[in-house]
């Protein structure tokens, strides 16, 4: 009795995925056609450049810990 419901759920998800992909392609169809024709896309907006300083988190590297005799005995 579970198999028909699982099949129905699978087909529903598959149909929903096809609808979403078709919706996405319908919005970008003109851009895809322009790319296939070899045309440049129209420039939209200005890109934002964010400059940052490198973090100093790596400046203090810890030295490796040496095994001590009591730690070796515990292992």
SULKAUR-V903941 format. One record per helix or strand. SS is the DSSP state (H for helix, E for strand). FROM is the first residue (numbers start at 0). TO is the last residue. Records with the same first field share a line. If there is no record, write none. Layout:
BEGIN
SS->FROM-TO, FROM-TO
END
This chain:
BEGIN
H->1-36, 68-73
END
